[in-house]
Amino acid sequence: MSHGHGHGHQHHHHHHPHDASSLPPALDLSVSDGELTPSQSSRRSMLRRAGLLGAGLAAGSVLGGAEQAAAAVAGSAKGHGDRGGRYLWLAGDHHIHTQYSSDAKYRVLDHVRQANAHGLDWMVITDHGSETHARIGVEKVNPDIVAARERTDDTLVFQGLEWNIPAAEHGTVFVHPGKNEVAVLKEFETSFDGSVRKASGNSPANEALAIAGIDFLAEQVRRRKVKDALFLANHPARKGIDSPHEIRGWRDAQPRIAVGMEGAPGHQAGGLPAPTGPGAARGIYDGNPGADSFAAYPLESYRTWGGFDWMTATVGGLWDSLLAEGKPWWITANSDSHNVHADSAVRGPGGDFATDGRYADPVYGGGLNLGDTDFWPGQYSRTHVGAASFSYQAVMDGIRAGRVWVDHGGLISGLDARLRSGGHTVTLGDTLRVRRGAAVELVVDISLANGPNWSQFVPVLARVDVIRGAVTGPVADRDVFTTPDTKVVKSFEVNRSTGTVRLTYALGRADRPFYVRLRGTDGNRTAVGVHGAAVDPAGPAMDVIGDADPWKDLWFYSNPMWVLPA
């Protein structure tokens, strides 16, 4: 790996968004500590304390890159050849709001500075789709994003938007930086946003408009208007309006564009008890079924479970029902940062959002905003992506491939999960193709917390669960949200907070397709899972509205790996 840019200045204006080889100075160990600026030195020190430099940074040693289980099970993708190499596990956040959103207040630069300070390597600015944003917001925020890219070598800054999905909830849409990023996002929002098009209600026509929007993104990539584009569903169970068939429809329409959903929503500080917190719900998951909600969803689906969305937190639930089909569908965890808990900023005076497309720059408000529900990007939630290089395309490729694990509160610092059989090894998101009857082993290396998180304590990883499910192929009922053959098959007691731990588990001889995913917890709050103790004896507990301190209930989740015998 080459290191092509200089290291002696605060701002490296020649760091181009298409450069696929350079590392930021704080991560580049060929740059001595003495060559770093104060901010870069501070970031390197933080990464060292968290165990994220050296071996911890490039923890994923992989051999093999078969595309996804759907390649064989559903025939929807072609595998690519084996590739050796080590991945950079880059932490990020794809759901962040600025003063260009009608319910937020911070500058782009504020979020970039905070993301950088909290150890993020990539981020996506996702202001709300709206008539005002479609009219002037998309182009107005772009110079701020471009300027932020020029001011940092440490954090990749994507431009995106939060799509009001027709007939459904919100979603992140973002594109690879380039000359057409504004034009493509503006056309997409104007043509396909549910709010702009007055297409929010539950109807076949609106569902079709959502599919058309995803198809549009794929067409822009095909025509090379933008180098790449991705869509992920945000807080999918919050209102109950993302039906199972809609989720399947998005994914099946363009599986290279529609790739996943937030496994854990933002607004995690919402659960902090009053009077020092909002006294509300984690994720602002405090609703009930409405007119457009999917009627079969149970009432408990409208709450978070250990801070995670019910679709993800339920073993044998909706996420598992997709994985059991062999459909690649990945999870993430993000801040959804609008207004940060215990921050002292308020919107600046003057200005008019409807006219200007933005609020005035924030100013000091004179007190702490204890009723606000958010954390800064990277302060609590992190999405870790296995990337082949420090570049925009490598992050997008890693997300698309499912090389992703997520954590809350710095519960762990690094995760290297592999399936192996004979001389073949795969990592998160991959498929291990084996001869029928071959023995398969799971090997998990975990870098523990190794230092205090942003709430100033060192988290203790109490337990790691191995969750296994049979791959049964496409479902007849596209609104199914359960699968009977997924359960916790092994739990490892860890009860440590520093150093590293290796866990190995023999999965037996492979005679049928299956997948494996991981989950870990600090053990502070657990409950028998929705489908009973035989399926999930000690899963996350449903969060209590008004009394759900997120720092006292920490989890990590990984995306799956498949085994496909032939």
C-alpha positions as CSV (number, residue, x, y, z in Angstrom):
1,M,0.0,0.0,0.0
2,S,1.5,3.4,-1.0
3,H,1.2,6.6,1.0
4,G,1.0,9.3,-1.6
5,H,0.3,12.5,0.3
6,G,2.5,14.8,2.4
7,H,2.1,14.8,6.2
8,G,3.5,18.1,7.4
9,H,0.3,20.3,7.2
10,Q,-3.1,20.5,8.8
11,H,-5.0,20.6,5.4
12,H,-3.9,18.4,2.5
13,H,-5.8,19.9,-0.3
14,H,-4.5,17.4,-2.8
15,H,-6.2,14.5,-1.0
16,H,-8.7,13.7,-3.7
17,P,-11.9,11.7,-3.1
18,H,-11.0,9.2,-5.8
19,D,-7.6,8.4,-4.4
20,A,-7.8,4.7,-3.5
21,S,-4.5,4.2,-1.9
22,S,-3.7,6.9,0.7
23,L,-4.2,6.5,4.4
24,P,-4.9,9.4,6.7
25,P,-1.8,10.4,8.7
26,A,-3.2,9.3,12.0
27,L,-3.7,5.7,10.6
28,D,-0.5,5.6,8.6
29,L,2.1,4.1,10.8
30,S,4.9,5.1,8.4
31,V,4.3,8.6,9.6
32,S,6.1,9.2,12.9
33,D,4.3,10.7,15.9
34,G,6.5,13.8,15.6
35,E,5.2,14.5,12.0
36,L,1.6,14.7,13.1
37,T,-0.3,17.9,13.7
38,P,-1.9,18.2,17.2
39,S,-5.3,17.0,16.0
40,Q,-3.8,14.1,14.1
41,S,-1.7,13.1,17.2
42,S,-4.7,13.3,19.4
43,R,-6.6,11.0,17.0
44,R,-3.7,8.5,16.9
45,S,-3.6,8.4,20.6
46,M,-7.3,7.7,20.8
47,L,-7.0,4.9,18.3
48,R,-4.1,3.4,20.2
49,R,-6.1,3.4,23.4
50,A,-9.0,1.7,21.7
51,G,-6.8,-0.9,20.2
52,L,-7.5,0.2,16.6
53,L,-4.0,0.6,15.3
54,G,-1.7,-2.1,14.0
55,A,-3.2,-5.6,14.1
56,G,-6.5,-4.3,15.4
57,L,-7.0,-1.9,12.5
58,A,-6.5,-4.6,9.8
59,A,-8.0,-7.4,11.8
60,G,-9.7,-9.2,8.9
61,S,-7.4,-11.6,7.2
62,V,-9.5,-13.2,4.5
63,L,-9.1,-15.7,1.7
64,G,-11.9,-15.9,-0.7
65,G,-14.6,-13.6,-1.8
66,A,-17.6,-15.5,-3.2
67,E,-20.3,-12.9,-3.6
68,Q,-23.4,-13.6,-1.5
69,A,-25.5,-16.6,-0.6
70,A,-28.1,-15.5,-3.0
71,A,-25.8,-16.4,-5.9
72,A,-26.6,-20.0,-5.3
73,V,-29.8,-20.0,-3.4
74,A,-31.7,-17.4,-5.4
75,G,-29.6,-17.1,-8.5
76,S,-29.4,-13.4,-8.2
77,A,-25.7,-12.7,-8.2
78,K,-22.5,-14.1,-9.7
79,G,-19.6,-14.9,-7.4
80,H,-16.2,-13.5,-8.0
81,G,-12.9,-15.2,-7.7
82,D,-10.8,-15.7,-4.6
83,R,-8.8,-12.7,-3.5
84,G,-6.2,-12.6,-0.7
85,G,-5.7,-9.5,1.4
86,R,-6.3,-7.7,4.7
87,Y,-9.1,-5.3,5.2
88,L,-9.1,-1.9,7.0
89,W,-12.0,-1.9,9.4
90,L,-13.2,1.7,9.0
91,A,-15.8,3.1,11.4
92,G,-18.5,5.3,10.1
93,D,-22.1,6.6,10.2
94,H,-24.5,6.9,7.2
95,H,-27.2,9.0,8.9
96,I,-26.4,12.6,10.0
97,H,-28.4,15.8,9.8
98,T,-27.2,19.5,9.5
99,Q,-28.6,23.0,9.4
100,Y,-30.0,22.1,6.0
101,S,-32.6,19.8,7.7
102,S,-35.7,21.5,9.1
103,D,-35.3,19.8,12.5
104,A,-31.6,20.1,13.0
105,K,-29.0,22.9,13.5
106,Y,-25.3,22.0,13.1
107,R,-23.0,22.9,10.3
108,V,-21.5,20.2,8.2
109,L,-18.1,21.1,9.6
110,D,-19.4,20.6,13.2
111,H,-20.3,17.1,12.4
112,V,-17.1,16.4,10.5
113,R,-15.0,17.7,13.4
114,Q,-17.0,15.6,15.9
115,A,-16.9,12.5,13.8
116,N,-13.2,12.9,13.4
117,A,-12.7,13.4,17.2
118,H,-14.9,10.3,17.9
119,G,-12.8,8.1,15.6
120,L,-14.9,7.8,12.5
121,D,-13.3,7.2,9.2
122,W,-16.3,7.9,7.0
123,M,-19.7,9.6,7.2
124,V,-22.7,10.5,5.1
125,I,-24.5,13.8,5.4
126,T,-28.2,13.0,5.0
127,D,-30.5,16.0,5.3
128,H,-34.2,15.3,5.1
129,G,-35.9,15.1,1.7
130,S,-38.4,17.9,1.4
131,E,-39.7,20.5,-1.1
132,T,-37.2,23.0,0.3
133,H,-34.3,20.6,0.2
134,A,-35.2,19.5,-3.3
135,R,-35.5,23.1,-4.5
136,I,-32.3,24.5,-3.0
137,G,-30.9,22.4,-0.2
138,V,-29.1,19.8,-2.2
139,E,-26.9,22.3,-4.0
140,K,-26.5,24.6,-1.0
141,V,-25.1,21.9,1.3
142,N,-22.6,20.7,-1.4
143,P,-20.0,23.4,-1.0
144,D,-19.9,22.8,2.7
145,I,-19.3,19.1,2.1
146,V,-16.6,19.8,-0.5
147,A,-14.9,22.2,1.9
148,A,-15.1,19.6,4.7
149,R,-13.4,17.1,2.4
150,E,-10.6,19.5,1.7
151,R,-10.1,20.2,5.4
152,T,-9.6,16.7,6.6
153,D,-7.5,13.7,5.5
154,D,-8.9,11.6,8.3
155,T,-12.6,11.3,7.4
156,L,-14.3,10.5,4.1
157,V,-17.4,12.7,3.7
158,F,-20.2,11.5,1.4
159,Q,-23.1,13.5,0.3
160,G,-26.5,11.8,0.5
161,L,-30.0,12.6,1.7
162,E,-32.7,11.0,3.9
163,W,-35.3,9.7,1.4
164,N,-38.9,9.8,2.4
165,I,-39.5,6.4,0.8
166,P,-42.9,6.4,-0.9
167,A,-45.4,4.2,1.0
168,A,-42.8,3.6,3.7
169,E,-40.3,5.1,6.2
170,H,-37.0,6.9,5.7
171,G,-33.9,5.7,4.1
172,T,-30.3,6.8,3.4
173,V,-29.4,7.4,-0.2
174,F,-25.8,8.4,-1.0
175,V,-23.5,8.5,-4.0
176,H,-19.8,8.4,-4.7
177,P,-18.4,11.9,-4.8
178,G,-18.1,13.4,-8.3
179,K,-19.1,16.1,-10.6
180,N,-22.7,14.9,-10.9
181,E,-23.4,14.1,-7.2
182,V,-25.7,17.2,-6.8
183,A,-27.5,16.7,-10.1
184,V,-28.3,13.1,-9.5
185,L,-29.4,13.5,-5.9
186,K,-31.5,16.5,-6.9
187,E,-33.3,14.7,-9.7
188,F,-33.8,11.7,-7.5
189,E,-35.3,13.7,-4.7
190,T,-37.5,15.8,-7.0
191,S,-38.8,12.7,-8.8
192,F,-39.1,10.0,-6.1
193,D,-39.3,11.5,-2.6
194,G,-42.5,10.6,-0.9
195,S,-42.9,14.0,0.7
196,V,-42.1,16.0,-2.5
197,R,-44.4,13.8,-4.6
198,K,-47.2,13.6,-2.0
199,A,-46.8,9.9,-2.1
200,S,-46.4,8.9,1.5
201,G,-49.5,6.8,1.9
202,N,-49.7,3.0,1.7
203,S,-50.7,2.2,-1.9
204,P,-49.5,0.0,-4.7
205,A,-48.8,3.1,-6.8
206,N,-46.6,4.6,-4.1
207,E,-44.8,1.3,-3.6
208,A,-44.1,1.2,-7.3
209,L,-42.7,4.8,-7.1
210,A,-40.2,3.6,-4.5
211,I,-39.0,0.8,-6.7
212,A,-38.8,3.3,-9.6
213,G,-36.5,5.5,-7.4
214,I,-34.2,2.6,-6.7
215,D,-34.1,1.7,-10.4
216,F,-33.3,5.3,-11.2
217,L,-30.2,5.1,-8.9
218,A,-29.1,1.9,-10.6
219,E,-29.5,3.6,-14.0
220,Q,-27.3,6.6,-13.0
221,V,-24.5,4.1,-12.1
222,R,-25.0,2.2,-15.3
223,R,-24.8,5.4,-17.3
224,R,-21.8,6.5,-15.3
225,K,-23.4,9.7,-14.2
226,V,-22.2,8.7,-10.7
227,K,-19.6,6.1,-9.9
228,D,-21.7,4.3,-7.3
229,A,-24.9,4.7,-5.2
230,L,-26.4,2.9,-2.2
231,F,-29.7,2.8,-0.4
232,L,-30.3,1.6,3.2
233,A,-33.6,1.7,5.1
234,N,-33.5,3.8,8.3
235,H,-35.3,2.9,11.6
236,P,-37.4,0.4,9.7
237,A,-39.8,-0.8,12.5
238,R,-40.3,2.6,14.2
239,K,-43.7,3.3,12.6
240,G,-44.5,-0.2,11.3
241,I,-44.9,1.0,7.8
242,D,-42.0,-0.9,6.2
243,S,-43.9,-4.1,5.4
244,P,-41.9,-7.3,4.7
245,H,-42.9,-7.4,1.1
246,E,-41.7,-3.8,0.6
247,I,-38.3,-4.6,2.1
248,R,-38.1,-7.7,-0.1
249,G,-39.2,-5.6,-3.1
250,W,-36.5,-3.0,-2.6
251,R,-33.8,-5.5,-2.3
252,D,-34.9,-7.7,-5.2
253,A,-35.3,-4.8,-7.6
254,Q,-31.7,-3.7,-7.3
255,P,-29.6,-5.9,-4.9
256,R,-26.5,-3.8,-5.7
257,I,-28.2,-0.6,-4.6
258,A,-30.7,-1.6,-1.9
259,V,-28.4,-3.4,0.5
260,G,-29.7,-3.2,4.0
261,M,-31.2,-1.4,6.9
262,E,-30.4,0.2,10.3
263,G,-30.1,-2.6,12.7
264,A,-30.0,0.0,15.5
265,P,-31.6,3.4,15.0
266,G,-30.1,6.7,16.1
267,H,-31.5,9.0,18.9
268,Q,-30.1,6.6,21.5
269,A,-29.9,9.3,24.1
270,G,-33.7,9.5,24.0
271,G,-33.9,6.8,26.7
272,L,-31.8,8.7,29.3
273,P,-34.0,9.3,32.3
274,A,-35.3,12.7,33.3
275,P,-34.3,15.2,34.7
276,T,-30.8,14.8,33.2
277,G,-32.1,13.2,30.0
278,P,-35.2,13.5,27.8
279,G,-37.0,10.7,29.7
280,A,-38.3,9.4,26.3
281,A,-37.5,6.3,24.3
282,R,-34.3,5.0,22.8
283,G,-34.4,5.7,19.1
284,I,-37.7,7.6,19.7
285,Y,-39.4,4.3,19.3
286,D,-42.5,5.2,21.3
287,G,-45.3,4.9,18.7
288,N,-48.2,2.6,18.0
289,P,-49.8,1.2,14.8
290,G,-51.2,3.8,12.4
291,A,-53.4,3.7,9.4
292,D,-50.5,2.8,7.1
293,S,-48.8,0.3,9.4
294,F,-48.4,-3.3,8.5
295,A,-51.3,-4.9,10.5
296,A,-49.5,-8.2,11.3
297,Y,-46.6,-6.5,13.2
298,P,-47.0,-7.0,17.0
299,L,-47.1,-4.1,19.4
300,E,-43.6,-5.0,20.7
301,S,-42.2,-4.2,17.3
302,Y,-42.6,-0.5,17.9
303,R,-40.0,-0.5,20.7
304,T,-36.2,-1.0,20.6
305,W,-34.7,-4.1,22.2
306,G,-31.3,-3.4,23.8
307,G,-31.2,-0.3,21.6
308,F,-31.7,-2.4,18.4
309,D,-34.7,-2.4,16.0
310,W,-37.1,-5.3,16.6
311,M,-36.5,-6.6,13.0
312,T,-32.8,-7.2,13.9
313,A,-33.0,-7.9,17.6
314,T,-35.5,-10.8,17.3
315,V,-33.7,-14.1,16.7
316,G,-35.8,-15.9,14.0
317,G,-37.5,-12.6,13.1
318,L,-37.7,-10.4,10.0
319,W,-34.0,-10.0,9.4
320,D,-33.4,-13.8,9.8
321,S,-36.3,-14.5,7.5
322,L,-34.5,-12.6,4.7
323,L,-31.2,-14.4,5.5
324,A,-32.9,-17.7,5.5
325,E,-33.9,-17.0,1.9
326,G,-30.3,-16.5,1.1
327,K,-30.9,-12.8,0.5
328,P,-27.9,-10.5,1.3
329,W,-29.5,-7.8,3.6
330,W,-27.1,-6.1,5.9
331,I,-27.5,-4.1,9.1
332,T,-25.8,-0.9,10.3
333,A,-25.9,1.4,13.4
334,N,-26.0,5.2,13.2
335,S,-26.4,8.4,15.2
336,D,-29.3,10.1,13.2
337,S,-27.7,13.1,14.8
338,H,-29.9,16.2,14.8
339,N,-29.6,17.8,18.3
340,V,-27.0,16.4,20.7
341,H,-27.8,15.7,24.3
342,A,-26.0,18.0,26.8
343,D,-24.6,20.2,24.0
344,S,-25.0,23.9,24.5
345,A,-25.7,25.1,21.0
346,V,-28.9,26.6,19.7
347,R,-29.8,27.8,16.2
348,G,-28.4,31.2,15.3
349,P,-30.8,34.2,15.1
350,G,-32.3,35.4,11.9
351,G,-32.8,33.7,8.6
352,D,-35.7,31.8,7.2
353,F,-35.5,28.1,6.5
354,A,-38.2,28.0,3.8
355,T,-36.5,30.9,2.0
356,D,-32.8,30.1,2.7
357,G,-32.9,26.3,2.7
358,R,-30.9,26.3,5.9
359,Y,-30.8,27.7,9.5
360,A,-28.3,30.3,10.6
361,D,-25.1,28.9,12.0
362,P,-25.5,27.7,15.6
363,V,-24.4,29.8,18.5
364,Y,-23.8,29.2,22.2
365,G,-27.1,28.9,24.1
366,G,-26.0,29.4,27.6
367,G,-27.1,26.0,29.0
368,L,-27.0,22.3,28.5
369,N,-29.7,20.8,26.2
370,L,-30.6,17.9,28.5
371,G,-33.9,17.2,26.6
372,D,-32.1,16.5,23.3
373,T,-32.0,12.9,22.2
374,D,-28.9,12.4,20.1
375,F,-25.2,11.6,20.2
376,W,-22.5,13.0,18.0
377,P,-21.4,10.7,15.1
378,G,-19.2,8.0,16.6
379,Q,-19.9,9.0,20.2
380,Y,-22.1,6.0,20.8
381,S,-23.0,4.1,17.6
382,R,-20.5,2.8,15.1
383,T,-20.7,0.9,11.8
384,H,-17.4,-0.9,11.0
385,V,-16.8,-1.6,7.3
386,G,-14.1,-3.9,6.0
387,A,-12.5,-1.9,3.2
388,A,-9.8,-2.8,0.8
389,S,-8.3,0.7,1.1
390,F,-9.1,4.1,2.6
391,S,-11.3,5.4,-0.2
392,Y,-14.9,6.2,-1.0
393,Q,-15.3,3.3,-3.3
394,A,-13.7,0.8,-0.9
395,V,-16.2,1.9,1.8
396,M,-19.2,1.5,-0.6
397,D,-17.8,-1.9,-1.8
398,G,-17.4,-3.1,1.8
399,I,-21.0,-2.1,2.7
400,R,-22.3,-3.8,-0.4
401,A,-20.4,-6.9,0.4
402,G,-21.7,-7.1,4.0
403,R,-18.3,-6.8,5.6
404,V,-19.9,-4.9,8.4
405,W,-20.3,-5.2,12.2
406,V,-21.8,-2.7,14.6
407,D,-21.4,-1.7,18.2
408,H,-22.8,0.6,20.9
409,G,-20.8,2.4,23.5
410,G,-17.4,1.0,22.4
411,L,-18.3,-2.4,23.8
412,I,-15.5,-3.9,21.7
413,S,-12.7,-2.4,19.6
414,G,-12.3,-5.0,16.8
415,L,-14.0,-8.1,15.4
416,D,-12.4,-10.6,13.0
417,A,-15.0,-13.4,12.3
418,R,-14.2,-16.2,9.9
419,L,-15.6,-19.4,8.7
420,R,-13.1,-22.0,7.6
421,S,-13.0,-25.4,6.1
422,G,-9.9,-27.1,4.9
423,G,-7.8,-24.4,3.3
424,H,-10.7,-22.0,2.6
425,T,-11.7,-19.1,4.8
426,V,-14.3,-16.3,4.4
427,T,-15.3,-13.3,6.5
428,L,-18.4,-11.3,7.1
429,G,-20.8,-11.2,4.2
430,D,-19.2,-14.0,2.3
431,T,-20.2,-17.5,1.4
432,L,-18.0,-20.5,2.2
433,R,-18.5,-23.0,-0.6
434,V,-17.6,-26.5,0.6
435,R,-18.0,-30.1,-0.4
436,R,-21.1,-31.7,1.1
437,G,-20.1,-33.3,4.5
438,A,-17.1,-31.1,5.0
439,A,-16.3,-29.9,8.5
440,V,-16.8,-26.2,9.1
441,E,-15.4,-24.1,12.0
442,L,-16.1,-20.6,13.2
443,V,-13.2,-18.6,14.5
444,V,-13.7,-15.2,16.1
445,D,-11.0,-12.9,17.3
446,I,-12.2,-10.0,19.4
447,S,-10.2,-6.9,20.4
448,L,-11.8,-5.9,23.7
449,A,-12.5,-2.3,24.8
450,N,-9.0,-1.6,26.0
451,G,-9.9,1.9,27.2
452,P,-12.8,4.2,28.3
453,N,-15.6,5.0,26.0
454,W,-17.1,8.5,25.7
455,S,-19.1,8.0,29.0
456,Q,-15.7,7.5,30.7
457,F,-15.9,3.8,31.6
458,V,-14.3,0.7,30.1
459,P,-17.1,-1.6,28.9
460,V,-16.9,-5.3,29.8
461,L,-17.9,-7.9,27.2
462,A,-19.9,-10.5,29.2
463,R,-21.0,-12.9,26.5
464,V,-20.9,-13.6,22.8
465,D,-23.7,-15.6,21.1
466,V,-23.5,-17.6,17.9
467,I,-26.8,-17.5,16.0
468,R,-27.3,-20.1,13.2
469,G,-30.1,-20.5,10.7
470,A,-30.9,-22.9,7.9
471,V,-31.1,-21.4,4.4
472,T,-34.4,-22.6,3.0
473,G,-34.7,-20.6,-0.2
474,P,-37.4,-18.1,-1.4
475,V,-40.6,-17.8,0.6
476,A,-44.1,-18.2,-0.9
477,D,-45.5,-15.4,1.3
478,R,-43.4,-12.2,0.8
479,D,-44.9,-10.8,4.0
480,V,-43.5,-13.5,6.2
481,F,-41.3,-12.1,9.1
482,T,-40.3,-15.3,10.9
483,T,-38.2,-18.3,10.2
484,P,-38.4,-21.4,12.4
485,D,-34.8,-22.8,11.9
486,T,-32.8,-19.9,13.4
487,K,-31.6,-20.0,17.0
488,V,-28.7,-19.3,19.4
489,V,-26.5,-22.4,19.2
490,K,-23.6,-21.4,21.4
491,S,-22.9,-18.8,24.0
492,F,-19.3,-17.9,25.2
493,E,-18.8,-16.3,28.6
494,V,-16.1,-13.7,28.3
495,N,-16.4,-11.2,31.2
496,R,-13.3,-9.2,30.2
497,S,-12.7,-5.7,29.2
498,T,-9.0,-5.6,28.0
499,G,-6.8,-7.5,25.6
500,T,-8.0,-9.9,23.0
501,V,-10.0,-13.2,23.0
502,R,-10.3,-16.0,20.5
503,L,-13.5,-18.0,20.3
504,T,-13.8,-21.2,18.2
505,Y,-16.8,-23.3,17.5
506,A,-17.2,-26.4,15.5
507,L,-20.3,-26.1,13.3
508,G,-20.2,-29.8,12.3
509,R,-20.3,-31.2,8.8
510,A,-22.2,-29.2,6.3
511,D,-25.0,-31.1,4.6
512,R,-27.4,-28.2,4.0
513,P,-26.9,-24.5,3.4
514,F,-26.9,-22.3,6.5
515,Y,-25.7,-19.0,7.8
516,V,-24.1,-17.8,11.0
517,R,-24.1,-14.4,12.7
518,L,-22.8,-13.0,16.0
519,R,-24.1,-11.0,18.8
520,G,-22.4,-9.8,22.0
521,T,-23.5,-8.0,25.2
522,D,-22.3,-6.4,28.4
523,G,-24.9,-8.7,30.1
524,N,-26.6,-5.9,32.0
525,R,-30.1,-6.4,30.6
526,T,-31.2,-9.6,29.0
527,A,-34.5,-11.4,28.6
528,V,-35.8,-14.6,27.0
529,G,-36.3,-13.9,23.3
530,V,-39.6,-13.4,21.5
531,H,-39.7,-17.0,20.2
532,G,-38.9,-18.6,23.5
533,A,-35.9,-19.9,25.5
534,A,-35.2,-22.7,23.1
535,V,-34.5,-20.1,20.4
536,D,-33.0,-17.3,22.4
537,P,-32.5,-17.8,26.1
538,A,-30.8,-14.5,26.9
539,G,-31.5,-11.9,24.3
540,P,-31.9,-8.1,24.6
541,A,-34.8,-6.9,26.7
542,M,-37.4,-4.5,25.4
543,D,-36.4,-0.9,26.3
544,V,-38.5,0.9,28.9
545,I,-39.8,4.3,27.8
546,G,-38.4,7.0,30.1
547,D,-35.9,4.7,31.8
548,A,-33.4,3.2,29.2
549,D,-29.9,4.6,29.8
550,P,-28.1,3.5,26.7
551,W,-24.7,3.3,28.4
552,K,-26.0,0.6,30.7
553,D,-27.1,-1.8,27.9
554,L,-24.4,-2.3,25.3
555,W,-24.5,-4.8,22.4
556,F,-22.6,-5.6,19.2
557,Y,-23.9,-7.4,16.2
558,S,-22.2,-8.8,13.1
559,N,-23.5,-9.4,9.6
560,P,-23.8,-13.1,8.6
561,M,-21.6,-15.6,6.8
562,W,-23.1,-18.4,4.7
563,V,-22.0,-22.0,4.2
564,L,-23.1,-23.6,0.9
565,P,-22.3,-27.3,0.5
566,A,-22.3,-28.8,-3.0
